[in-house]
Amino acid sequence: MGVGSSIEVFIQLNNGRKCPGLGLDVSQIRIKDSEYYDIKNVVYRSILKKIKLIVTEPSNEEIVGEVIKEAIAANKVRRRDLFIVAKLEIEEKEDPKKALEKSLKRLNLTYVDLYLDHWPSCYNINQLDKYKVIPVRDTWKKMERLVDKGLTKSIGVSNYNVENLLNILSICKIKPAVNEVEFHPYLFQKDLRDFCELEHIKIFAYNPLAKGDYPKTIKLQNISMRYLEEPLNYLAEKYHQTRNKIILNWYMLLGIVPILGIEIRKPDKVTTPQPQPDNDIDTIIDKNLIVSRVELDEKYIEILNTFKEKQYRMNDGSDIFGINIFE
């Protein structure tokens, strides 16, 4: 058992395509009271740090598109080395092709590597008067055509449970390559993970360190130390690593792809004329997105797989859909 150097991890999707084993979730980049940095800085420096998997949403695609264009023009990265993920939102489900074409224009790309149906719902309860109710099966059939047209290399889903996946699997010609869901030691979705493994669908884990910034985020610091804090602290001390690095290695052992956000705060000393080292973008990226291999003993890692009596979901979509779509 020991600690290795920084590593690059890749997984293979069910269509044979290779995907990085860790990525940046642009929607979860948080810049708080900092005059030095913006989201564009973070994405650009992440690419320079060899972060190849970039997960976007329509709201941040223009920023990511600018970064991709600049990085490629400066010979900092090749398009084929990036794995770009875009998402189909509820209001666009009637015409996924039109939605993806708009995303591609914002991203300055001719194709994305993965296109996800962001939610398994046919409607937004607050917008029933604006949009048609589109069955997810109909949406999926249209998404399959996007692969045939070369607009995306792979298609997948997000926030789908087993029942929702079966709804797609019963009619699909192209099986979902990915299911992006909330997954972390405080929300170990064993049944969903087992089903995805059975169907060769890879899980992307958003909010993988249980630090998401959502309207209904649960204050995890209030959880009893007897739950997961003590095991994580013990493992971090034993392997001379941060708790975050321990968790990221846990994902690698599970074959799950964590997609992480980054938070940058204003330096503590407001009179400091430049960013403090601990708040420097490269330092933060190293702490959050650069993984050192830790050879975790299976006896210890099983600890993180067995705390099932308490589960804490931090992203609750019931206010959008009027029902608990995760049940």
C-alpha positions as CSV (number, residue, x, y, z in Angstrom):
1,M,0.0,0.0,0.0
2,G,1.3,3.4,-0.9
3,V,0.9,6.7,-2.7
4,G,1.9,7.1,-6.4
5,S,2.3,10.1,-8.6
6,S,-0.3,12.0,-10.5
7,I,-2.2,9.8,-12.9
8,E,-4.5,10.0,-15.9
9,V,-7.4,7.5,-15.8
10,F,-9.6,6.5,-18.7
11,I,-12.7,4.3,-19.0
12,Q,-14.3,2.7,-22.0
13,L,-17.9,3.4,-22.9
14,N,-20.3,0.8,-24.2
15,N,-19.8,2.1,-27.8
16,G,-16.1,1.5,-27.6
17,R,-15.2,5.2,-27.2
18,K,-12.6,6.2,-24.6
19,C,-13.5,8.7,-21.9
20,P,-11.4,10.4,-19.2
21,G,-12.0,9.0,-15.7
22,L,-12.4,12.4,-14.1
23,G,-13.7,15.8,-15.2
24,L,-14.6,19.4,-14.6
25,D,-18.3,20.3,-14.0
26,V,-18.4,23.9,-15.2
27,S,-21.8,24.5,-13.7
28,Q,-20.3,23.9,-10.2
29,I,-17.4,26.5,-10.6
30,R,-18.0,29.1,-7.8
31,I,-16.1,32.4,-7.8
32,K,-16.9,34.2,-4.5
33,D,-15.8,37.8,-4.1
34,S,-12.7,37.4,-6.1
35,E,-11.5,40.2,-8.4
36,Y,-8.7,38.1,-9.8
37,Y,-10.5,35.2,-11.5
38,D,-13.5,34.2,-13.5
39,I,-15.0,31.0,-14.8
40,K,-13.1,31.4,-18.0
41,N,-9.8,31.5,-16.2
42,V,-10.7,28.3,-14.3
43,V,-11.7,26.3,-17.4
44,Y,-8.6,27.5,-19.4
45,R,-6.2,26.6,-16.6
46,S,-7.9,23.3,-16.1
47,I,-7.3,22.4,-19.8
48,L,-3.7,23.4,-19.4
49,K,-3.5,21.1,-16.5
50,K,-4.6,18.2,-18.8
51,I,-8.2,18.1,-17.6
52,K,-9.8,16.7,-20.8
53,L,-13.4,15.9,-19.7
54,I,-15.5,19.2,-19.6
55,V,-19.2,18.9,-18.6
56,T,-21.2,21.9,-19.8
57,E,-24.8,23.2,-19.7
58,P,-26.4,25.8,-22.0
59,S,-25.8,28.6,-19.5
60,N,-22.0,28.2,-19.6
61,E,-21.4,26.9,-23.2
62,E,-20.4,30.3,-24.6
63,I,-17.6,30.7,-22.0
64,V,-16.4,27.1,-22.6
65,G,-16.6,27.7,-26.4
66,E,-14.3,30.8,-26.0
67,V,-11.8,28.8,-24.0
68,I,-11.8,25.8,-26.4
69,K,-11.2,28.2,-29.4
70,E,-8.4,30.0,-27.6
71,A,-6.7,26.9,-26.3
72,I,-6.7,25.1,-29.7
73,A,-5.5,28.3,-31.5
74,A,-2.6,28.6,-29.1
75,N,-1.7,24.9,-29.6
76,K,-2.4,24.1,-26.0
77,V,-4.7,21.3,-26.8
78,R,-6.1,19.3,-29.7
79,R,-9.8,18.9,-30.2
80,R,-9.5,15.2,-30.4
81,D,-7.9,15.2,-26.9
82,L,-10.9,16.9,-25.3
83,F,-14.1,15.1,-24.2
84,I,-16.9,17.7,-24.2
85,V,-20.3,17.0,-22.7
86,A,-23.5,19.0,-23.5
87,K,-27.0,18.7,-22.1
88,L,-30.5,18.7,-23.5
89,E,-32.8,20.8,-21.3
90,I,-36.5,20.3,-20.7
91,E,-37.7,23.2,-22.8
92,E,-35.7,21.9,-25.8
93,K,-37.0,18.3,-25.8
94,E,-39.3,18.6,-28.7
95,D,-36.3,19.3,-31.1
96,P,-33.0,17.9,-29.7
97,K,-31.3,18.5,-33.1
98,K,-32.1,22.2,-33.0
99,A,-31.0,22.3,-29.3
100,L,-27.7,20.6,-30.0
101,E,-27.0,22.7,-33.0
102,K,-27.3,25.8,-30.8
103,S,-25.0,24.3,-28.3
104,L,-22.4,23.5,-30.9
105,K,-22.5,27.1,-32.1
106,R,-21.9,28.4,-28.6
107,L,-19.2,25.8,-28.0
108,N,-17.4,26.6,-31.4
109,L,-17.5,22.9,-32.2
110,T,-18.8,20.7,-35.0
111,Y,-19.6,17.8,-32.6
112,V,-19.7,17.0,-28.9
113,D,-18.4,13.8,-27.4
114,L,-21.5,13.1,-25.3
115,Y,-25.0,14.6,-25.3
116,L,-27.1,14.0,-22.2
117,D,-30.9,14.2,-21.6
118,H,-30.6,16.3,-18.5
119,W,-33.8,15.2,-16.8
120,P,-36.1,12.1,-17.1
121,S,-39.2,14.3,-16.9
122,C,-41.5,15.3,-19.8
123,Y,-42.4,18.6,-18.2
124,N,-41.5,21.4,-15.8
125,I,-44.4,21.9,-13.4
126,N,-43.9,25.7,-13.4
127,Q,-44.0,25.9,-17.2
128,L,-46.8,23.7,-18.3
129,D,-48.4,26.5,-20.2
130,K,-45.2,27.1,-22.3
131,Y,-44.0,23.7,-23.5
132,K,-45.5,20.5,-24.8
133,V,-45.3,17.4,-22.8
134,I,-42.8,15.2,-24.6
135,P,-42.4,11.5,-23.6
136,V,-38.8,10.6,-22.9
137,R,-39.0,7.7,-25.3
138,D,-39.8,10.1,-28.1
139,T,-36.9,12.3,-27.1
140,W,-34.5,9.4,-27.0
141,K,-35.4,8.3,-30.6
142,K,-34.6,11.8,-31.8
143,M,-31.3,11.8,-29.8
144,E,-30.3,8.6,-31.5
145,R,-30.5,10.4,-34.9
146,L,-27.9,12.9,-33.6
147,V,-25.3,10.2,-33.5
148,D,-26.2,9.1,-37.1
149,K,-25.8,12.8,-38.2
150,G,-22.3,13.0,-36.5
151,L,-23.4,15.8,-34.1
152,T,-22.4,13.8,-31.1
153,K,-20.2,10.7,-30.7
154,S,-22.3,9.3,-27.8
155,I,-25.6,9.9,-26.1
156,G,-26.7,9.4,-22.5
157,V,-29.0,10.5,-19.7
158,S,-28.8,12.3,-16.4
159,N,-30.7,11.9,-13.1
160,Y,-32.3,8.6,-14.4
161,N,-33.3,5.9,-11.9
162,V,-33.6,2.2,-12.8
163,E,-37.2,2.5,-13.9
164,N,-36.4,5.5,-16.1
165,L,-33.5,3.6,-17.7
166,L,-35.8,0.7,-18.4
167,N,-38.1,3.0,-20.2
168,I,-35.3,3.9,-22.6
169,L,-33.8,0.4,-22.8
170,S,-37.1,-1.1,-23.9
171,I,-37.1,0.9,-27.2
172,C,-33.6,2.0,-27.9
173,K,-31.4,1.2,-30.8
174,I,-28.5,3.0,-29.2
175,K,-28.1,2.2,-25.5
176,P,-27.3,5.1,-23.2
177,A,-23.5,5.3,-22.7
178,V,-23.7,7.3,-19.5
179,N,-26.0,8.1,-16.6
180,E,-25.0,11.2,-14.8
181,V,-26.3,11.1,-11.2
182,E,-25.6,12.4,-7.8
183,F,-23.3,9.8,-6.2
184,H,-20.9,10.2,-3.2
185,P,-20.2,8.4,0.1
186,Y,-23.2,10.0,1.6
187,L,-25.4,8.8,-1.2
188,F,-24.2,5.3,-2.2
189,Q,-26.8,4.2,-4.8
190,K,-26.0,0.5,-4.9
191,D,-29.1,-0.7,-6.8
192,L,-28.6,1.9,-9.5
193,R,-24.9,1.3,-9.7
194,D,-25.5,-2.5,-10.0
195,F,-28.1,-2.0,-12.7
196,C,-25.8,0.3,-14.7
197,E,-23.0,-2.2,-14.4
198,L,-25.3,-4.9,-15.7
199,E,-26.3,-2.8,-18.7
200,H,-22.7,-1.5,-19.3
201,I,-23.8,2.1,-18.6
202,K,-21.1,4.2,-17.0
203,I,-22.0,6.4,-14.1
204,F,-20.8,10.0,-14.0
205,A,-21.0,11.3,-10.4
206,Y,-21.9,14.9,-10.0
207,N,-21.4,16.5,-6.6
208,P,-18.9,13.7,-6.0
209,L,-17.4,15.2,-2.8
210,A,-20.8,16.2,-1.3
211,K,-20.1,19.9,-1.7
212,G,-22.6,20.9,-4.3
213,D,-24.1,24.4,-4.3
214,Y,-27.8,23.8,-4.7
215,P,-30.9,25.5,-3.3
216,K,-31.7,22.6,-0.9
217,T,-28.2,21.6,0.0
218,I,-28.0,19.8,3.3
219,K,-25.5,21.0,5.8
220,L,-23.2,18.0,5.9
221,Q,-21.1,19.4,8.6
222,N,-24.0,18.7,11.0
223,I,-23.8,15.0,10.3
224,S,-22.6,12.9,13.2
225,M,-18.9,12.4,13.2
226,R,-19.6,8.7,13.8
227,Y,-21.1,8.4,10.3
228,L,-18.4,8.9,7.7
229,E,-16.2,11.7,9.0
230,E,-14.1,9.5,11.2
231,P,-13.5,6.7,8.6
232,L,-12.5,9.3,6.0
233,N,-10.3,11.2,8.5
234,Y,-8.6,7.9,9.4
235,L,-7.9,6.9,5.8
236,A,-6.6,10.4,5.0
237,E,-4.2,10.2,7.9
238,K,-3.2,6.6,7.2
239,Y,-2.3,7.3,3.5
240,H,-1.0,10.9,4.0
241,Q,-3.6,12.2,1.6
242,T,-6.5,14.7,1.8
243,R,-10.0,13.2,2.3
244,N,-10.9,14.4,-1.2
245,K,-8.0,12.4,-2.7
246,I,-9.2,9.3,-0.8
247,I,-12.7,9.7,-2.2
248,L,-11.5,10.2,-5.8
249,N,-9.5,7.0,-5.5
250,W,-12.6,5.3,-4.2
251,Y,-14.4,6.3,-7.4
252,M,-11.6,4.8,-9.5
253,L,-12.0,1.5,-7.8
254,L,-15.8,1.6,-8.4
255,G,-15.3,2.5,-12.1
256,I,-17.4,5.7,-11.6
257,V,-16.3,9.0,-13.2
258,P,-16.4,12.0,-10.8
259,I,-17.1,15.4,-12.3
260,L,-16.0,18.1,-9.9
261,G,-16.6,21.8,-9.4
262,I,-14.1,24.2,-8.0
263,E,-14.7,27.0,-5.5
264,I,-12.4,30.1,-5.3
265,R,-12.9,32.6,-2.5
266,K,-11.5,36.0,-2.0
267,P,-8.2,36.0,-0.1
268,D,-8.4,36.3,3.6
269,K,-6.4,39.5,3.7
270,V,-8.2,42.0,1.5
271,T,-5.1,44.2,1.4
272,T,-3.1,41.6,-0.3
273,P,-2.2,43.0,-3.8
274,Q,-2.2,39.6,-5.4
275,P,-3.8,36.1,-4.9
276,Q,-2.5,34.1,-2.0
277,P,-0.8,30.9,-3.0
278,D,-3.5,28.7,-1.5
279,N,-6.1,30.6,-3.5
280,D,-4.2,30.4,-6.8
281,I,-6.1,28.7,-9.6
282,D,-3.4,26.2,-10.3
283,T,-3.1,25.3,-6.6
284,I,-6.9,24.8,-6.4
285,I,-7.0,22.7,-9.5
286,D,-4.2,20.5,-8.2
287,K,-6.0,20.0,-4.9
288,N,-9.3,19.2,-6.6
289,L,-8.7,17.7,-10.0
290,I,-5.3,16.1,-10.0
291,V,-5.4,12.6,-8.6
292,S,-2.5,10.7,-7.1
293,R,-2.9,6.9,-7.1
294,V,-3.5,5.6,-3.6
295,E,-3.4,1.8,-3.2
296,L,-6.3,1.5,-0.8
297,D,-6.6,-1.7,1.0
298,E,-10.0,-3.3,0.1
299,K,-10.8,-3.8,3.7
300,Y,-10.7,-0.1,4.2
301,I,-12.4,0.9,1.0
302,E,-15.4,-1.3,1.8
303,I,-16.1,1.0,4.7
304,L,-17.2,3.6,2.3
305,N,-19.5,1.1,0.6
306,T,-21.4,0.0,3.7
307,F,-22.8,3.2,5.2
308,K,-26.3,2.8,3.8
309,E,-28.5,3.5,6.8
310,K,-28.3,7.3,6.2
311,Q,-28.4,8.8,2.7
312,Y,-28.2,12.5,2.0
313,R,-29.3,13.8,-1.4
314,M,-28.1,17.4,-2.0
315,N,-29.9,18.0,-5.3
316,D,-33.6,17.9,-5.1
317,G,-35.6,18.4,-8.3
318,S,-39.1,18.0,-6.7
319,D,-39.5,21.8,-6.8
320,I,-39.1,21.7,-10.6
321,F,-41.2,18.7,-11.4
322,G,-43.7,18.5,-8.5
323,I,-42.8,14.9,-7.8
324,N,-39.7,13.1,-6.4
325,I,-38.2,11.9,-9.7
326,F,-35.5,10.0,-7.9
327,E,-37.8,7.5,-6.2
